[in-house]
Amino acid sequence: MKGDTKKGLKVFLGNFSLCRGNFANFIDIQPHLNRWKIMTEPFKSGYASIVGRPNVGKSTLLNRLVAQKVAVTSNRPQTTRNKITGVLHLPGAQIILVDTPGIHQSDRTLNEMMVRASLSTFSDVDLLLVMFSAESGFCPDDEFVLNSMRGVKTKKILVINKIDLVDKSALLSLIDEMNQKSLFEEIIPISALKEDGLDQLKSLILNYLPEGPEYFPKEMVTDCPETFLFGEIIREKILKLTRFEVPHAVAVVVEDIYEQDNGVVQIDATIYAEKDSQKKILIGEKGSMLKNIGRQARQEIEKRLGVKLFLKLFVKVKANWRDQKQSIKEFGYTHDSF
């Protein structure tokens, strides 16, 4: 088979050499050669999990790599509660990225589930992208992440994020410290927010992926259901507009999506808080906070869907839901979600 391929390539190039000589002003053979190269090279594909402590930029990295927002972001830790898949399509390759909740110590049932979701990816993927923040250096929370990987044989790349926030000497010192641990195949400094070093990161990932099939069609960038994505957009607005314990005590459930007779898409969603005091904050004076949350979420969802949208929000109280396994499951938070 390899001999036939080389022979075919020789004939192919020979024919195009003649064409180029006779029709030099009319034919550019380079695009044809590029396509031939892609056709004859093996297709690479695989899964890479993005792991690390909370608030190091994992979701931002996922969004930047797939060039589309598939994971919500905020400056608050523990924003991500589920495993979220993003698909990066490249010539001759497909990288399936898995954003995970931040790995941290906690006694709360919801947080324990989130950590289990992250740990469950360690042996299910081809590559682990272990993410640190250059801004904070190597801290005890990072040590906790590394300890959770003891005995894990999956190959690891250390991704040092937020390099735009530190000077070169501090970055080099961190790289040297991590090199001495001999835990990583590669160490790469990046700034996900500034999109610095992302092309190099893509190339590194590809080096460690096996030959494989095209798992997802080219138009698909995530396998998360729309109800989940819309609920996450609403929750993101709550994270940005509220403070103290309110953002962490909130869950959002999309109850229904349907098209009205006038063509407007209606989404009915319920925001769950743990206390009446939190409910009052979410509604605000004369409903001002809820209107603001709804307006910002509606604008983003409309932009994503390209249609007119009516977003109807309700606020209810589910006392201590974060410590109730049944409530956590009902709200869609399980260690094997998606």
C-alpha positions as a Markdown table, in Angstrom:
| # | Residue | x | y | z |
|---|---|---|---|---|
| 1 | Met | 0.0 | 0.0 | 0.0 |
| 2 | Lys | 2.8 | 2.4 | 0.9 |
| 3 | Gly | 4.5 | 1.6 | -2.5 |
| 4 | Asp | 1.3 | 2.4 | -4.4 |
| 5 | Thr | 0.9 | 5.7 | -2.5 |
| 6 | Lys | 4.4 | 6.8 | -3.4 |
| 7 | Lys | 3.9 | 5.7 | -7.0 |
| 8 | Gly | 0.6 | 7.6 | -7.2 |
| 9 | Leu | 2.3 | 10.7 | -5.7 |
| 10 | Lys | 5.1 | 10.5 | -8.2 |
| 11 | Val | 2.6 | 10.3 | -11.1 |
| 12 | Phe | 0.5 | 13.1 | -9.5 |
| 13 | Leu | 3.5 | 15.4 | -9.2 |
| 14 | Gly | 4.8 | 14.5 | -12.7 |
| 15 | Asn | 1.4 | 15.3 | -14.3 |
| 16 | Phe | 1.3 | 18.6 | -12.4 |
| 17 | Ser | 4.8 | 19.4 | -13.4 |
| 18 | Leu | 3.7 | 19.2 | -17.0 |
| 19 | Cys | 0.7 | 21.3 | -16.3 |
| 20 | Arg | 2.8 | 23.9 | -14.5 |
| 21 | Gly | 5.2 | 24.1 | -17.4 |
| 22 | Asn | 2.4 | 24.5 | -20.0 |
| 23 | Phe | 0.0 | 26.6 | -18.1 |
| 24 | Ala | 2.2 | 28.5 | -15.6 |
| 25 | Asn | 0.0 | 31.5 | -15.8 |
| 26 | Phe | -3.2 | 29.7 | -15.1 |
| 27 | Ile | -2.5 | 27.0 | -12.5 |
| 28 | Asp | -1.3 | 27.2 | -9.0 |
| 29 | Ile | -0.6 | 23.6 | -7.9 |
| 30 | Gln | 0.2 | 24.3 | -4.2 |
| 31 | Pro | -3.4 | 24.0 | -3.0 |
| 32 | His | -3.6 | 20.6 | -4.7 |
| 33 | Leu | -0.4 | 19.5 | -3.1 |
| 34 | Asn | -1.6 | 20.6 | 0.3 |
| 35 | Arg | -4.8 | 18.6 | -0.1 |
| 36 | Trp | -2.9 | 15.5 | -1.3 |
| 37 | Lys | -0.6 | 15.8 | 1.7 |
| 38 | Ile | -3.7 | 15.8 | 4.1 |
| 39 | Met | -5.2 | 12.9 | 2.2 |
| 40 | Thr | -2.1 | 10.7 | 2.6 |
| 41 | Glu | -1.1 | 11.6 | 6.2 |
| 42 | Pro | -2.8 | 9.7 | 9.0 |
| 43 | Phe | -5.6 | 11.4 | 10.9 |
| 44 | Lys | -4.9 | 12.1 | 14.6 |
| 45 | Ser | -7.5 | 12.5 | 17.2 |
| 46 | Gly | -7.9 | 12.2 | 21.0 |
| 47 | Tyr | -9.0 | 13.6 | 24.3 |
| 48 | Ala | -7.1 | 16.1 | 26.4 |
| 49 | Ser | -8.4 | 17.0 | 29.9 |
| 50 | Ile | -7.7 | 20.5 | 31.3 |
| 51 | Val | -7.2 | 20.1 | 35.0 |
| 52 | Gly | -6.0 | 22.3 | 37.9 |
| 53 | Arg | -7.1 | 24.2 | 41.0 |
| 54 | Pro | -9.9 | 26.7 | 40.8 |
| 55 | Asn | -9.5 | 30.0 | 39.0 |
| 56 | Val | -6.4 | 29.3 | 37.0 |
| 57 | Gly | -8.1 | 30.0 | 33.6 |
| 58 | Lys | -9.2 | 26.5 | 32.4 |
| 59 | Ser | -12.5 | 27.6 | 30.9 |
| 60 | Thr | -10.9 | 30.6 | 29.3 |
| 61 | Leu | -8.3 | 28.3 | 27.7 |
| 62 | Leu | -11.1 | 26.0 | 26.4 |
| 63 | Asn | -13.0 | 28.9 | 24.8 |
| 64 | Arg | -9.9 | 30.4 | 23.2 |
| 65 | Leu | -8.7 | 27.1 | 21.7 |
| 66 | Val | -12.1 | 26.2 | 20.1 |
| 67 | Ala | -12.6 | 29.9 | 19.2 |
| 68 | Gln | -16.1 | 29.9 | 20.7 |
| 69 | Lys | -17.7 | 30.3 | 24.1 |
| 70 | Val | -18.7 | 26.9 | 25.3 |
| 71 | Ala | -17.8 | 27.3 | 29.0 |
| 72 | Val | -18.9 | 30.2 | 31.3 |
| 73 | Thr | -16.1 | 32.3 | 32.9 |
| 74 | Ser | -15.9 | 34.6 | 35.9 |
| 75 | Asn | -13.3 | 35.8 | 38.3 |
| 76 | Arg | -14.8 | 33.7 | 41.1 |
| 77 | Pro | -13.4 | 30.3 | 41.9 |
| 78 | Gln | -15.4 | 27.1 | 41.3 |
| 79 | Thr | -17.3 | 28.6 | 38.4 |
| 80 | Thr | -17.2 | 25.3 | 36.4 |
| 81 | Arg | -19.4 | 22.6 | 38.0 |
| 82 | Asn | -19.5 | 20.0 | 35.2 |
| 83 | Lys | -17.1 | 18.5 | 32.7 |
| 84 | Ile | -17.5 | 20.5 | 29.5 |
| 85 | Thr | -16.4 | 19.2 | 26.1 |
| 86 | Gly | -15.0 | 21.5 | 23.4 |
| 87 | Val | -13.9 | 20.2 | 19.9 |
| 88 | Leu | -10.9 | 21.7 | 18.1 |
| 89 | His | -10.9 | 21.0 | 14.4 |
| 90 | Leu | -7.5 | 21.1 | 12.7 |
| 91 | Pro | -6.3 | 20.0 | 9.2 |
| 92 | Gly | -5.8 | 16.2 | 9.6 |
| 93 | Ala | -6.6 | 16.2 | 13.3 |
| 94 | Gln | -9.2 | 16.7 | 15.9 |
| 95 | Ile | -8.6 | 17.6 | 19.6 |
| 96 | Ile | -11.4 | 16.9 | 22.0 |
| 97 | Leu | -10.8 | 19.1 | 25.1 |
| 98 | Val | -12.5 | 18.5 | 28.4 |
| 99 | Asp | -12.8 | 21.4 | 30.8 |
| 100 | Thr | -13.1 | 20.3 | 34.4 |
| 101 | Pro | -14.1 | 21.8 | 37.8 |
| 102 | Gly | -11.3 | 23.0 | 39.9 |
| 103 | Ile | -9.6 | 20.4 | 42.1 |
| 104 | His | -9.8 | 21.5 | 45.7 |
| 105 | Gln | -10.4 | 20.3 | 49.3 |
| 106 | Ser | -14.0 | 20.7 | 50.6 |
| 107 | Asp | -16.5 | 19.0 | 52.8 |
| 108 | Arg | -19.6 | 20.2 | 50.9 |
| 109 | Thr | -21.3 | 17.5 | 48.9 |
| 110 | Leu | -21.6 | 19.5 | 45.7 |
| 111 | Asn | -17.9 | 20.4 | 45.8 |
| 112 | Glu | -16.9 | 16.8 | 46.4 |
| 113 | Met | -18.9 | 15.8 | 43.4 |
| 114 | Met | -17.2 | 18.5 | 41.3 |
| 115 | Val | -13.7 | 17.2 | 42.3 |
| 116 | Arg | -14.8 | 13.6 | 41.5 |
| 117 | Ala | -15.8 | 14.9 | 38.0 |
| 118 | Ser | -12.3 | 16.1 | 37.5 |
| 119 | Leu | -10.5 | 13.1 | 38.9 |
| 120 | Ser | -12.6 | 10.8 | 36.7 |
| 121 | Thr | -10.9 | 12.1 | 33.6 |
| 122 | Phe | -7.4 | 11.2 | 34.6 |
| 123 | Ser | -7.4 | 7.8 | 33.1 |
| 124 | Asp | -10.1 | 8.3 | 30.5 |
| 125 | Val | -8.1 | 10.7 | 28.2 |
| 126 | Asp | -5.0 | 10.6 | 26.1 |
| 127 | Leu | -3.4 | 13.6 | 27.7 |
| 128 | Leu | -3.6 | 15.8 | 30.8 |
| 129 | Leu | -3.1 | 19.5 | 30.5 |
| 130 | Val | -2.2 | 20.5 | 34.1 |
| 131 | Met | -2.8 | 24.2 | 34.5 |
| 132 | Phe | -1.0 | 26.5 | 37.0 |
| 133 | Ser | -1.2 | 30.3 | 37.3 |
| 134 | Ala | 2.1 | 32.1 | 36.9 |
| 135 | Glu | 0.7 | 35.0 | 38.9 |
| 136 | Ser | 0.5 | 33.0 | 42.1 |
| 137 | Gly | 3.4 | 30.6 | 41.5 |
| 138 | Phe | 3.4 | 27.1 | 42.9 |
| 139 | Cys | 1.1 | 27.1 | 45.9 |
| 140 | Pro | -0.3 | 24.5 | 48.3 |
| 141 | Asp | -3.4 | 24.2 | 46.2 |
| 142 | Asp | -1.3 | 23.2 | 43.2 |
| 143 | Glu | 0.5 | 20.7 | 45.4 |
| 144 | Phe | -2.9 | 19.2 | 46.3 |
| 145 | Val | -3.7 | 18.8 | 42.5 |
| 146 | Leu | -0.3 | 17.0 | 41.9 |
| 147 | Asn | -0.9 | 14.7 | 44.9 |
| 148 | Ser | -4.3 | 13.7 | 43.4 |
| 149 | Met | -2.4 | 12.5 | 40.3 |
| 150 | Arg | -0.2 | 10.0 | 42.1 |
| 151 | Gly | -0.1 | 6.8 | 40.2 |
| 152 | Val | -1.8 | 8.2 | 37.2 |
| 153 | Lys | 0.1 | 7.0 | 34.1 |
| 154 | Thr | -1.6 | 9.4 | 31.6 |
| 155 | Lys | 1.0 | 11.7 | 30.1 |
| 156 | Lys | 1.0 | 15.3 | 31.4 |
| 157 | Ile | 1.8 | 18.7 | 29.9 |
| 158 | Leu | 2.2 | 21.5 | 32.4 |
| 159 | Val | 0.5 | 24.7 | 31.1 |
| 160 | Ile | 1.6 | 27.8 | 33.0 |
| 161 | Asn | -1.1 | 30.4 | 32.4 |
| 162 | Lys | -1.3 | 34.2 | 33.0 |
| 163 | Ile | 2.3 | 34.8 | 32.0 |
| 164 | Asp | 1.2 | 38.4 | 31.0 |
| 165 | Leu | 0.9 | 39.1 | 34.7 |
| 166 | Val | 4.5 | 38.3 | 35.8 |
| 167 | Asp | 8.0 | 39.3 | 34.8 |
| 168 | Lys | 10.4 | 36.9 | 33.0 |
| 169 | Ser | 12.6 | 36.1 | 36.0 |
| 170 | Ala | 9.6 | 34.9 | 38.1 |
| 171 | Leu | 8.3 | 32.8 | 35.1 |
| 172 | Leu | 11.7 | 31.2 | 34.5 |
| 173 | Ser | 12.1 | 30.4 | 38.3 |
| 174 | Leu | 8.7 | 28.6 | 38.2 |
| 175 | Ile | 9.6 | 26.6 | 35.1 |
| 176 | Asp | 12.8 | 25.5 | 36.7 |
| 177 | Glu | 11.0 | 24.5 | 39.9 |
| 178 | Met | 8.5 | 22.4 | 38.0 |
| 179 | Asn | 11.3 | 20.9 | 35.8 |
| 180 | Gln | 12.9 | 19.5 | 38.9 |
| 181 | Lys | 9.7 | 17.5 | 39.8 |
| 182 | Ser | 10.1 | 15.4 | 36.6 |
| 183 | Leu | 6.3 | 14.9 | 36.4 |
| 184 | Phe | 5.7 | 16.5 | 33.0 |
| 185 | Glu | 6.4 | 15.6 | 29.4 |
| 186 | Glu | 6.5 | 19.2 | 28.5 |
| 187 | Ile | 6.2 | 22.6 | 30.1 |
| 188 | Ile | 4.7 | 25.5 | 28.2 |
| 189 | Pro | 4.0 | 29.1 | 29.3 |
| 190 | Ile | 0.9 | 30.8 | 27.8 |
| 191 | Ser | -1.6 | 33.6 | 28.3 |
| 192 | Ala | -5.0 | 32.2 | 27.5 |
| 193 | Leu | -6.7 | 35.6 | 27.8 |
| 194 | Lys | -4.1 | 37.2 | 25.4 |
| 195 | Glu | -4.0 | 34.1 | 23.2 |
| 196 | Asp | -0.2 | 34.0 | 23.6 |
| 197 | Gly | 1.4 | 30.6 | 23.0 |
| 198 | Leu | -1.8 | 28.8 | 22.0 |
| 199 | Asp | -0.6 | 27.8 | 18.5 |
| 200 | Gln | 2.5 | 26.2 | 20.2 |
| 201 | Leu | 0.2 | 24.5 | 22.7 |
| 202 | Lys | -2.0 | 23.0 | 19.9 |
| 203 | Ser | 1.2 | 21.6 | 18.3 |
| 204 | Leu | 2.3 | 20.1 | 21.5 |
| 205 | Ile | -1.0 | 18.4 | 22.2 |
| 206 | Leu | -1.0 | 16.9 | 18.7 |
| 207 | Asn | 2.4 | 15.3 | 19.3 |
| 208 | Tyr | 0.9 | 13.2 | 22.1 |
| 209 | Leu | -2.4 | 12.2 | 20.4 |
| 210 | Pro | -2.7 | 8.8 | 18.6 |
| 211 | Glu | -4.0 | 8.1 | 15.1 |
| 212 | Gly | -7.8 | 7.9 | 15.3 |
| 213 | Pro | -11.2 | 8.7 | 13.8 |
| 214 | Glu | -13.0 | 12.0 | 13.4 |
| 215 | Tyr | -15.2 | 11.7 | 16.5 |
| 216 | Phe | -17.3 | 14.8 | 15.8 |
| 217 | Pro | -18.6 | 16.5 | 12.6 |
| 218 | Lys | -16.7 | 19.7 | 11.6 |
| 219 | Glu | -19.6 | 22.0 | 12.5 |
| 220 | Met | -19.8 | 20.7 | 16.1 |
| 221 | Val | -17.8 | 22.4 | 18.8 |
| 222 | Thr | -19.4 | 20.9 | 21.9 |
| 223 | Asp | -21.6 | 18.0 | 22.8 |
| 224 | Cys | -23.3 | 19.8 | 25.7 |
| 225 | Pro | -27.1 | 20.1 | 25.3 |
| 226 | Glu | -28.5 | 23.5 | 24.7 |
| 227 | Thr | -30.5 | 23.5 | 27.9 |
| 228 | Phe | -27.3 | 23.1 | 29.8 |
| 229 | Leu | -25.5 | 25.9 | 27.9 |
| 230 | Phe | -28.4 | 28.3 | 28.3 |
| 231 | Gly | -28.6 | 27.6 | 32.0 |
| 232 | Glu | -24.9 | 28.2 | 32.4 |
| 233 | Ile | -25.2 | 31.6 | 30.6 |
| 234 | Ile | -27.9 | 32.6 | 33.1 |
| 235 | Arg | -25.7 | 31.4 | 36.0 |
| 236 | Glu | -22.7 | 33.3 | 34.6 |
| 237 | Lys | -24.7 | 36.6 | 34.8 |
| 238 | Ile | -25.6 | 35.8 | 38.4 |
| 239 | Leu | -21.9 | 35.2 | 39.2 |
| 240 | Lys | -21.0 | 38.6 | 37.7 |
| 241 | Leu | -23.9 | 40.6 | 39.2 |
| 242 | Thr | -24.2 | 39.3 | 42.8 |
| 243 | Arg | -21.7 | 38.9 | 45.7 |
| 244 | Phe | -20.8 | 37.1 | 48.9 |
| 245 | Glu | -22.5 | 33.7 | 49.2 |
| 246 | Val | -25.2 | 34.2 | 46.6 |
| 247 | Pro | -23.3 | 33.2 | 43.4 |
| 248 | His | -22.1 | 29.9 | 45.0 |
| 249 | Ala | -25.6 | 29.0 | 46.4 |
| 250 | Val | -27.3 | 29.3 | 43.0 |
| 251 | Ala | -28.4 | 26.6 | 40.5 |
| 252 | Val | -30.2 | 27.2 | 37.3 |
| 253 | Val | -32.6 | 24.7 | 35.6 |
| 254 | Val | -34.0 | 25.4 | 32.1 |
| 255 | Glu | -37.6 | 24.0 | 32.3 |
| 256 | Asp | -38.8 | 24.5 | 28.7 |
| 257 | Ile | -37.8 | 25.9 | 25.3 |
| 258 | Tyr | -40.4 | 26.4 | 22.6 |
| 259 | Glu | -41.3 | 28.7 | 19.7 |
| 260 | Gln | -44.3 | 31.0 | 20.1 |
| 261 | Asp | -46.8 | 31.6 | 17.3 |
| 262 | Asn | -45.0 | 34.9 | 16.4 |
| 263 | Gly | -41.7 | 33.1 | 15.9 |
| 264 | Val | -40.2 | 34.3 | 19.2 |
| 265 | Val | -38.3 | 31.6 | 21.1 |
| 266 | Gln | -39.3 | 31.4 | 24.7 |
| 267 | Ile | -37.1 | 29.9 | 27.4 |
| 268 | Asp | -38.5 | 29.2 | 30.9 |
| 269 | Ala | -35.8 | 28.8 | 33.6 |
| 270 | Thr | -35.8 | 28.6 | 37.4 |
| 271 | Ile | -33.1 | 30.0 | 39.6 |
| 272 | Tyr | -32.7 | 28.1 | 42.8 |
| 273 | Ala | -31.2 | 29.7 | 46.0 |
| 274 | Glu | -30.7 | 28.1 | 49.4 |
| 275 | Lys | -32.2 | 30.9 | 51.6 |
| 276 | Asp | -35.0 | 33.4 | 51.4 |
| 277 | Ser | -32.5 | 36.2 | 51.9 |
| 278 | Gln | -30.7 | 35.1 | 48.7 |
| 279 | Lys | -33.9 | 35.0 | 46.8 |
| 280 | Lys | -34.6 | 38.6 | 47.8 |
| 281 | Ile | -31.2 | 39.6 | 46.5 |
| 282 | Leu | -31.7 | 37.8 | 43.2 |
| 283 | Ile | -35.0 | 39.5 | 42.7 |
| 284 | Gly | -33.8 | 42.9 | 43.8 |
| 285 | Glu | -35.8 | 46.0 | 44.6 |
| 286 | Lys | -39.0 | 46.0 | 42.4 |
| 287 | Gly | -37.4 | 43.1 | 40.5 |
| 288 | Ser | -34.4 | 45.2 | 39.3 |
| 289 | Met | -31.8 | 42.5 | 39.8 |
| 290 | Leu | -33.8 | 39.7 | 38.1 |
| 291 | Lys | -34.5 | 42.0 | 35.2 |
| 292 | Asn | -30.8 | 42.8 | 34.8 |
| 293 | Ile | -29.9 | 39.1 | 35.0 |
| 294 | Gly | -32.5 | 38.3 | 32.4 |
| 295 | Arg | -31.6 | 41.1 | 30.1 |
| 296 | Gln | -27.9 | 40.2 | 30.0 |
| 297 | Ala | -28.6 | 36.5 | 29.6 |
| 298 | Arg | -31.2 | 37.1 | 26.9 |
| 299 | Gln | -28.8 | 39.3 | 24.8 |
| 300 | Glu | -26.1 | 36.6 | 24.9 |
| 301 | Ile | -28.5 | 33.7 | 24.0 |
| 302 | Glu | -30.1 | 35.8 | 21.2 |
| 303 | Lys | -26.6 | 36.4 | 19.8 |
| 304 | Arg | -25.8 | 32.7 | 20.0 |
| 305 | Leu | -29.1 | 31.6 | 18.4 |
| 306 | Gly | -29.6 | 34.4 | 16.0 |
| 307 | Val | -33.3 | 34.7 | 16.8 |
| 308 | Lys | -35.6 | 36.9 | 18.9 |
| 309 | Leu | -35.9 | 35.5 | 22.5 |
| 310 | Phe | -38.2 | 35.9 | 25.4 |
| 311 | Leu | -36.5 | 34.7 | 28.7 |
| 312 | Lys | -38.9 | 34.0 | 31.6 |
| 313 | Leu | -37.1 | 33.6 | 34.9 |
| 314 | Phe | -38.5 | 32.3 | 38.2 |
| 315 | Val | -36.7 | 32.3 | 41.6 |
| 316 | Lys | -37.3 | 29.5 | 44.2 |
| 317 | Val | -35.7 | 28.4 | 47.4 |
| 318 | Lys | -34.3 | 24.8 | 47.9 |
| 319 | Ala | -32.8 | 24.9 | 51.4 |
| 320 | Asn | -29.2 | 23.5 | 51.6 |
| 321 | Trp | -29.5 | 21.9 | 48.2 |
| 322 | Arg | -25.7 | 21.8 | 47.8 |
| 323 | Asp | -25.5 | 19.1 | 50.6 |
| 324 | Gln | -28.4 | 17.0 | 49.3 |
| 325 | Lys | -27.4 | 14.4 | 46.8 |
| 326 | Gln | -30.8 | 14.1 | 45.3 |
| 327 | Ser | -31.1 | 17.8 | 44.7 |
| 328 | Ile | -27.6 | 18.0 | 43.2 |
| 329 | Lys | -28.6 | 15.2 | 40.8 |
| 330 | Glu | -31.9 | 16.9 | 39.9 |
| 331 | Phe | -30.0 | 20.1 | 39.0 |
| 332 | Gly | -27.8 | 18.1 | 36.6 |
| 333 | Tyr | -24.6 | 18.0 | 38.7 |
| 334 | Thr | -23.1 | 14.5 | 38.7 |
| 335 | His | -19.5 | 13.4 | 38.5 |
| 336 | Asp | -20.2 | 11.8 | 35.1 |
| 337 | Ser | -22.2 | 14.7 | 33.5 |
| 338 | Phe | -21.6 | 14.8 | 29.8 |
